[in-house]
């Protein structure tokens, strides 16, 4: 897998039973990249390990005044230099490729899960945690995947060096072979405490990220009620807790690093003392002592990979567990059995709401939250809060339950636009670049949503004098636009998609009455012979609907046209005309007297 081939056509089906199993699954899916990195790691470390032999040959050649052997040692040193440079460059290339491809695979899995769950995701997991997983945690998991092959190469080289020294010079090689496993494993007793401290740091960091995300999302409201300083103080305290936890964690990692420096130093000191004694007694040659000392000194370089893999695993394990917590969420418990897109009437057996095919149906709910939940149900998004609890019957489209459809087919069949649609940053052209039937032009969708003033504002905001509105950049969440402009652009995007069934939750709540009337007429004209369900209590929109349903207490209690329900249904009239309880009581008294 090369970076230029990203993204993956299919990121795969991850093992989400635990964090370590997820890491193992990632490693298996990148086995070719891991083997390539392992190969170049061996080339790099083995070439470095070969320097002591070349140096020892050169020293001994000088002692013995042998020009031929000195030339051979120089040639071997040059060859090792080329192999070291080549191995280092290719190892870095392969390792970084493993890091990036692992991170890309995780981000694709998270994006796929987000699209599958829809609004259910933020009910199960805080939005800030999702952001933390898709950014910081992805980096840490990629670090472990990248470091794994380098660690295996380093461990292999340490074994080769130890065995080679035992065969080359048993009197010193045995000392090195005994000490090397102890040096490699000396930090193990410290790792559990370091891991716990790192977990505390990440937990506090995740909470601070969630607080920051929620604060930024509601910053405009906070400023309106004067709560900006309050939340700023909360974030300041949270960030200080993160700083203290980071310092506490860094102290333990500093101790681990100190151990990794101290113990090898003790080994080198013992090796010099013992080796000098053997050389003085004539039991070994000076060149042999230099070779062994150089080999042990260079062995400290691959030995650092043991500390790195310990840190990488310590940081990546909880990150992988957080990723698994998101990836293990499921949209429903029943497997999909239908992969085609059905057509027909949209019917909710829970409330009794029926939206006939090809008709414009309006739904009136006295409770806005109830309207939002019902809109989600109509799109097949809503699920019970407890994953093991039996859910209500699914909404039917043409007699087919939506939760039996493949997710892609369900999204194609029914599109739900909630009352607070999100506009991502980018140009208007990119915003409107969405999957669609191809039957509706962008200009027609923008016109039906009454976006002329939005286009004019974008053209004026363009850095060019005669700027193209479609190429003007929109800031994140459309913050450079008013609420009504954002709402109409989101509506135009939904109309451009042109689904068989379109569900709109309060699509005109942020516009004035004149614009609302034109938007309602434009939507009805553009959606001719298409099923459209609109949740609203606006008389201007309700008057254009072919069919109006009143939902009260979770059940459809009345169906008819807007004018019929105004005359015959008191609860409908109370919601649509915003009557107070006193006015409603007066109406009841008049009707009773009549």
C-alpha positions in Angstrom: 0.0 0.0 0.0 1.4 3.4 -1.0 0.3 6.8 0.3 -0.7 7.8 -3.2 -3.3 4.9 -3.2 -5.2 6.4 -0.2 -8.0 6.4 0.7 -8.7 2.7 0.9 -11.5 1.4 -1.3 -12.6 -0.7 1.8 -11.0 0.0 5.2 -12.1 -3.5 6.3 -14.1 -4.9 9.2 -12.2 -4.1 12.4 -11.9 -6.3 15.5 -13.5 -4.2 18.2 -13.5 -6.7 21.0 -10.8 -4.8 22.8 -8.1 -2.2 22.2 -5.2 -4.7 21.9 -7.2 -6.8 19.5 -7.8 -3.7 17.4 -4.1 -2.9 17.3 -3.4 -6.5 16.3 -6.0 -6.2 13.5 -4.3 -3.1 12.2 -1.0 -4.8 12.2 -2.3 -7.8 10.3 -3.9 -5.5 7.7 -0.5 -3.9 7.1 1.6 -7.0 7.1 3.4 -6.2 3.8 4.3 -2.7 5.1 5.5 -4.1 8.4 7.7 -6.7 6.7 9.1 -4.0 4.4 9.9 -1.8 7.4 11.4 -4.8 9.2 13.7 -5.6 6.3 15.0 -2.1 6.0 15.3 -1.9 9.8 17.5 -5.0 9.8 19.7 -3.5 7.0 20.1 -0.3 8.9 20.8 -1.8 12.3 23.0 -4.6 11.0 25.1 -2.2 9.0 25.6 -0.1 12.2 26.4 -3.3 14.1 29.1 -4.1 11.5 31.1 -1.0 12.3 32.8 -2.4 15.4 34.1 -5.3 13.3 35.6 -2.9 10.7 37.1 -0.7 13.4 38.5 -3.7 15.2 40.1 -5.0 12.0 41.5 -1.6 11.2 43.1 -1.2 14.7 44.5 -4.7 14.6 45.9 -4.0 11.1 47.7 -0.9 12.4 49.1 -2.8 15.3 50.3 -5.6 13.0 51.4 -3.1 10.4 49.3 -4.9 7.7 48.4 -2.5 4.8 46.2 -5.1 3.0 44.0 -5.7 6.0 43.8 -1.9 6.7 42.6 -1.4 3.1 40.1 -4.2 3.6 38.8 -2.6 6.8 38.5 0.8 5.0 36.5 -0.8 2.2 34.2 -2.6 4.6 33.6 0.7 6.5 32.7 2.5 3.2 30.3 -0.3 2.3 28.7 -0.2 5.7 28.3 3.6 5.4 26.3 3.1 2.2 24.1 0.4 3.7 23.5 2.6 6.8 22.4 5.6 4.7 20.2 3.5 2.4 18.7 1.5 5.3 18.0 4.6 7.3 16.3 6.4 4.4 14.2 3.5 3.4 13.3 2.5 7.0 12.0 6.1 7.6 10.0 6.0 4.4 8.5 2.6 5.2 7.7 3.5 8.8 6.1 6.8 8.0 4.0 5.0 5.3 2.8 2.6 7.9 1.9 5.4 10.3 0.0 7.4 7.6 -1.9 4.4 6.2 -2.9 3.2 9.7 -4.1 6.7 10.6 -6.0 6.9 7.3 -7.6 3.5 7.8 -8.9 4.5 11.3 -10.2 7.8 10.1 -12.1 6.0 7.2 -13.6 3.6 9.7 -14.7 6.5 12.0 -16.2 8.4 9.0 -18.0 5.2 7.9 -19.4 4.7 11.4 -20.4 8.3 11.7 -22.3 8.1 8.5 -23.9 4.8 9.6 -25.1 6.0 13.0 -26.1 9.6 12.1 -27.5 11.5 15.0 -27.4 8.4 17.2 -23.6 8.8 17.5 -23.7 11.9 19.7 -26.3 10.3 21.9 -24.0 7.4 22.7 -20.7 9.3 22.7 -19.9 12.9 23.4 -19.0 15.0 20.3 -15.7 16.1 21.9 -14.7 12.5 22.4 -15.3 11.7 18.7 -13.1 14.7 17.8 -10.4 13.5 20.2 -10.5 9.9 18.7 -10.3 11.2 15.1 -7.3 13.5 15.8 -5.1 12.8 18.8 -5.9 9.1 19.3 -5.4 8.3 15.6 -1.9 9.9 15.9 -1.0 7.7 18.9 -2.3 4.5 17.3 -0.4 5.3 14.1 2.8 5.8 16.2 2.5 2.3 17.7 2.0 0.7 14.3 5.0 2.7 12.9 7.2 1.8 15.9 6.4 -1.9 15.9 8.5 -3.0 13.0 11.5 -0.9 14.1 11.3 -2.5 17.5 11.3 -6.0 15.9 14.3 -5.1 13.8 16.1 -3.7 16.9 15.3 -6.8 19.0 16.6 -9.0 16.2 19.8 -7.1 15.9 20.4 -7.2 19.7 20.1 -11.0 19.5 22.5 -11.1 16.6 25.0 -8.9 18.4 24.9 -10.9 21.6 25.3 -14.2 19.8 28.0 -12.8 17.5 30.0 -11.5 20.5 29.7 -14.8 22.3 31.1 -16.6 19.2 33.7 -13.8 18.5 35.1 -13.4 22.1 33.5 -15.7 24.7 35.4 -14.1 27.6 33.5 -10.8 27.1 30.6 -11.9 24.9 29.1 -14.0 27.7 29.0 -10.9 29.9 27.3 -8.9 27.2 24.8 -11.7 26.4 23.8 -12.0 30.1 23.4 -8.2 30.5 21.5 -7.4 27.3 18.2 -9.0 28.2 18.4 -7.4 31.7 19.0 -4.0 30.0 16.1 -4.5 27.6 13.6 -5.6 30.3 14.8 -3.3 33.1 12.0 -0.8 32.5 9.2 -3.3 32.7 8.5 -2.8 36.5 8.1 0.9 35.9 5.7 0.7 32.9 2.4 -0.1 34.8 2.8 3.1 36.9 3.8 5.1 33.9 0.8 3.7 32.0 -1.6 4.7 34.7 -0.3 8.2 34.8 -0.5 8.5 31.1 -4.1 7.2 31.2 -5.0 9.9 33.8 -3.4 12.5 31.5 -5.4 11.3 28.5 -8.7 11.1 30.4 -8.3 14.7 31.7 -7.2 15.8 28.2 -10.3 14.2 26.7 -12.6 16.0 29.1 -10.8 19.3 28.3 -11.3 18.7 24.6 -15.0 17.9 25.1 -15.4 21.1 27.2 -13.6 23.1 24.5 -15.7 21.6 21.7 -19.0 22.2 23.5 -18.0 25.8 24.4 -17.0 26.7 20.9 -20.2 25.2 19.5 -22.3 27.3 21.9 -20.1 30.4 22.0 -22.6 32.7 20.4 -25.3 31.7 23.0 -22.8 32.0 25.9 -21.9 35.5 24.8 -25.6 36.4 24.7 -26.3 35.3 28.3 -22.9 36.5 29.6 -21.6 33.1 30.4 -18.5 33.3 28.4 -16.2 34.0 31.3 -17.7 31.2 33.4 -17.0 28.6 30.7 -13.5 30.1 30.1 -12.8 29.7 33.8 -14.0 26.1 33.7 -11.7 25.4 30.7 -8.8 27.1 32.4 -9.1 24.8 35.4 -9.5 21.8 33.2 -6.4 22.7 31.2 -4.4 23.2 34.4 -5.4 19.7 35.5 -4.2 18.4 32.1 -0.9 20.2 32.6 -0.4 18.8 36.1 -1.2 15.3 34.9 1.2 15.7 32.0 4.0 16.8 34.3 3.2 13.9 36.7 3.4 11.5 33.7 6.6 13.0 32.3 8.4 12.5 35.6 7.9 8.7 35.3 9.0 8.6 31.7 12.0 10.7 32.6 12.9 8.0 35.2 12.5 5.3 32.6 14.8 7.3 30.3 17.4 7.7 33.1 17.3 3.9 33.7 17.9 3.3 30.0 21.1 5.6 30.3 22.4 4.5 33.7 22.3 0.7 33.3 24.1 0.6 29.8 26.7 3.0 31.3 27.3 0.5 34.1 27.7 -2.3 31.5 30.2 -0.3 29.5 32.2 0.5 32.6 32.3 -3.1 33.7 33.2 -4.2 30.2 36.1 -1.7 30.0 37.5 -2.7 33.4 37.2 -6.4 32.7 38.4 -6.2 29.1 41.4 -4.0 30.0 42.4 -6.6 32.6 42.2 -9.4 30.0 44.2 -7.3 27.5 46.9 -6.5 30.1 47.3 -10.2 30.8 47.5 -11.0 27.1 44.4 -13.1 27.0 42.7 -10.9 24.3 44.1 -8.5 21.7 43.6 -4.8 21.8 41.6 -4.9 18.5 39.2 -7.4 20.0 38.6 -5.2 23.0 37.9 -2.2 20.8 35.5 -4.4 18.7 33.5 -5.6 21.7 33.4 -2.1 23.2 32.3 -0.5 20.0 29.6 -3.2 19.4 28.1 -2.7 22.9 28.2 1.1 22.4 26.3 0.9 19.1 23.9 -1.7 20.6 22.6 1.1 22.8 21.1 2.7 19.8 18.7 -0.2 19.0 18.2 -0.6 22.7 16.3 2.7 22.7 13.6 1.2 20.6 12.5 -0.9 23.7 11.7 2.3 25.5 10.0 3.8 22.5 7.7 0.7 21.9 6.8 0.7 25.6 5.8 4.4 25.4 4.0 3.9 22.1 2.0 0.9 23.4 1.3 2.8 26.7 -0.2 5.7 24.8 -1.9 3.8 22.0 -3.7 1.1 24.1 -6.2 3.5 25.7 -6.4 5.4 22.4 -7.3 2.2 20.7 -9.8 1.4 23.4 -11.5 4.8 22.8 -11.6 4.1 19.1 -13.1 0.7 19.7 -15.8 2.3 21.9 -16.9 4.3 18.9 -16.4 1.7 16.3 -18.3 -1.0 18.3 -21.6 1.1 18.3 -24.2 -0.3 16.0 -27.2 1.2 14.2 -29.5 -1.7 14.8 -29.4 -5.3 16.0 -31.1 -6.8 13.0 -29.0 -7.6 9.9 -30.0 -5.9 6.7 -31.9 -8.1 4.3 -32.9 -5.7 1.5 -30.3 -3.9 -0.6 -32.7 -2.3 -3.2 -34.4 1.1 -2.7 -38.2 0.5 -2.2 -40.8 3.1 -3.1 -44.3 3.7 -1.9 -46.1 5.3 1.1 -44.1 6.2 4.2 -45.8 4.9 7.3 -44.9 5.0 11.0 -46.7 2.2 12.9 -45.9 3.9 16.3 -47.7 7.2 15.7 -49.9 6.1 12.8 -48.4 8.8 10.6 -48.9 8.1 6.8 -47.2 10.2 4.1 -48.7 9.1 0.7 -46.3 8.6 -2.1 -45.9 11.7 -4.3 -47.8 14.0 -1.9 -46.8 17.0 0.2 -47.5 16.1 3.8 -47.2 18.5 6.7 -46.9 17.3 10.3 -47.9 19.5 13.3 -46.5 18.7 16.7 -47.2 20.7 19.8 -43.8 19.5 21.3 -40.7 20.5 19.1 -38.7 17.7 20.7 -41.4 15.2 19.8 -41.2 16.5 16.2 -37.5 16.0 16.1 -37.7 12.4 17.4 -40.4 11.6 14.9 -38.4 13.1 12.0 -35.4 10.9 13.0 -37.7 7.8 13.1 -39.0 8.5 9.6 -35.4 8.4 8.4 -34.6 5.2 10.2 -32.1 6.9 12.5 -33.7 6.7 15.9 -32.9 3.6 18.1 -33.5 2.6 21.7 -31.1 4.1 24.2 -30.1 0.6 25.5 -28.6 -1.5 22.8 -30.1 -4.7 24.2 -33.6 -3.3 24.7 -36.3 -4.2 22.1 -37.0 -1.2 19.9 -40.3 0.0 18.5 -41.5 -1.2 15.1 -39.6 0.3 12.2 -41.0 2.8 9.9 -42.3 1.2 6.6 -41.5 2.5 3.1 -43.7 0.8 0.6 -44.3 -1.9 3.2 -40.5 -2.5 3.7 -39.1 -1.8 7.2 -36.3 0.8 7.0 -34.1 -1.0 9.5 -34.0 -4.0 7.1 -32.4 -1.9 4.4 -28.7 -1.6 3.8 -27.6 1.8 5.2 -26.8 3.1 1.7 -30.2 2.1 0.4 -31.9 3.6 3.4 -30.1 6.9 3.0 -31.0 7.0 -0.7 -34.7 6.2 0.0 -35.3 8.8 2.8 -33.3 11.9 3.5 -33.9 13.8 6.8 -32.9 17.4 7.3 -33.0 18.3 11.0 -33.8 21.8 12.3 -30.2 22.6 12.8 -28.4 21.5 9.7 -24.6 21.8 9.5 -22.7 23.6 6.7 -19.1 22.4 6.4 -16.3 24.8 5.5 -15.5 25.2 1.9 -16.9 26.8 -1.2 -20.6 26.8 -2.1 -19.8 24.6 -5.1 -18.2 22.1 -2.7 -21.2 22.4 -0.4 -23.5 21.5 -3.2 -21.3 18.6 -4.5 -23.5 15.9 -2.9 -24.8 12.6 -4.2 -28.0 13.2 -6.2 -30.4 11.8 -8.7 -29.2 14.3 -11.3 -32.7 15.4 -12.0 -32.5 18.7 -10.2 -30.0 21.4 -11.2 -28.2 23.4 -8.5 -29.7 26.7 -9.9 -33.2 25.2 -9.5 -32.5 24.1 -6.0 -31.1 27.5 -5.0 -34.0 29.3 -6.6 -36.6 27.1 -4.8 -34.9 27.8 -1.5 -34.9 31.5 -2.2 -31.1 31.8 -2.0 -30.8 34.8 -4.4 -29.8 37.2 -1.5 -27.3 34.5 -0.3 -25.7 34.4 -3.7 -25.5 38.1 -3.8 -23.9 38.3 -0.4 -21.3 35.6 -1.3 -20.5 37.4 -4.6 -19.9 40.6 -2.6 -17.7 38.7 -0.1 -15.6 37.3 -3.0 -12.0 38.6 -3.1 -12.5 39.2 -6.9 -14.5 42.1 -8.2 -16.7 39.9 -10.4 -16.5 36.9 -8.1 -18.5 33.7 -8.7 -20.7 33.0 -5.7 -20.2 29.2 -6.1 -16.5 29.7 -5.6 -16.8 31.9 -2.6 -15.6 30.2 0.6 -18.0 29.6 3.4 -16.6 29.5 6.9 -17.0 26.5 9.3 -20.7 25.9 10.1 -21.5 28.9 7.9 -20.7 31.3 10.7 -20.2 34.1 8.1 -23.9 33.8 7.2 -27.1 34.6 9.1 -29.3 31.9 10.5 -31.8 32.2 7.7 -29.2 32.1 5.0 -27.6 29.0 6.5 -31.1 27.4 6.7 -31.9 28.1 3.1 -28.5 26.9 1.8 -29.0 23.6 3.7 -32.5 23.3 2.2 -31.1 23.9 -1.3 -28.6 21.1 -0.6 -31.4 18.7 0.4 -33.5 19.7 -2.6 -30.5 19.1 -4.9 -30.1 15.6 -3.6 -33.6 14.9 -4.8 -34.4 11.8 -2.7 -37.6 9.8 -3.2 -38.7 10.8 0.2 -37.6 14.1 1.8 -38.2 14.9 5.5 -37.8 18.5 6.6 -37.9 19.5 10.2 -38.8 23.2 10.6 -37.0 24.3 7.3 -38.2 27.9 7.5 -38.1 28.7 11.2 -35.3 31.3 10.7 -36.8 33.3 7.9 -39.4 36.1 7.7 -43.0 35.4 6.6 -42.6 36.7 3.1 -39.5 34.6 2.4 -41.3 31.6 4.1 -44.2 31.8 1.7 -41.9 31.8 -1.3 -39.8 29.0 0.1 -42.9 26.9 0.7 -44.2 27.5 -2.8 -40.8 26.7 -4.3 -40.4 23.5 -2.4 -43.8 22.3 -3.4 -43.2 23.1 -7.1 -39.8 21.5 -7.2 -41.0 18.3 -5.3 -43.9 17.6 -7.6 -44.7 13.9 -7.7 -42.1 13.3 -4.9 -42.9 12.4 -1.3 -42.2 15.3 1.0 -42.8 15.5 4.7 -42.5 18.8 6.5 -42.6 19.3 10.3 -43.9 22.9 10.8 -46.5 24.9 12.6 -46.4 27.8 10.1 -49.8 28.5 8.5 -48.1 29.8 5.3 -46.5 26.4 4.8 -49.4 24.3 6.1 -51.8 26.0 3.7 -49.8 24.6 0.7 -49.7 21.0 2.0 -51.8 18.3 0.3 -52.3 16.6 3.6 -51.8 17.8 7.3 -51.4 15.4 10.2 -51.7 16.5 13.9 -49.5 14.5 16.3 -50.5 14.8 20.0 -49.1 12.6 22.7 -47.1 10.5 20.3 -50.1 9.6 18.1 -51.8 11.1 15.0 -55.1 12.4 16.3 -56.3 14.3 13.2 -55.7 14.3 9.5 -57.0 16.7 6.8 -56.2 20.0 5.0 -55.0 23.0 6.9 -58.3 24.9 6.6 -60.4 21.8 7.6 -58.4 21.2 10.7 -58.6 24.9 11.7 -62.4 24.6 11.7 -62.8 21.2 13.3 -59.8 20.5 15.5 -59.3 22.7 18.6 -55.9 21.3 19.5 -54.6 21.9 16.0 -55.9 25.5 16.1 -54.2 26.1 19.4 -50.8 25.0 18.1 -51.0 26.8 14.7 -52.4 30.1 16.0 -50.3 30.1 19.2 -53.4 30.5 21.3 -52.9 30.8 25.1 -54.7 28.6 27.6 -57.1 31.5 28.3 -58.0 31.9 24.7 -58.5 28.2 24.3 -60.8 28.1 27.3 -62.8 31.0 25.9 -63.3 29.1 22.6 -64.5 26.1 24.5 -67.0 28.2 26.5 -68.3 29.8 23.3 -68.7 26.4 21.6 -70.5 25.0 24.6 -72.9 27.9 24.7 -73.6 27.5 21.0 
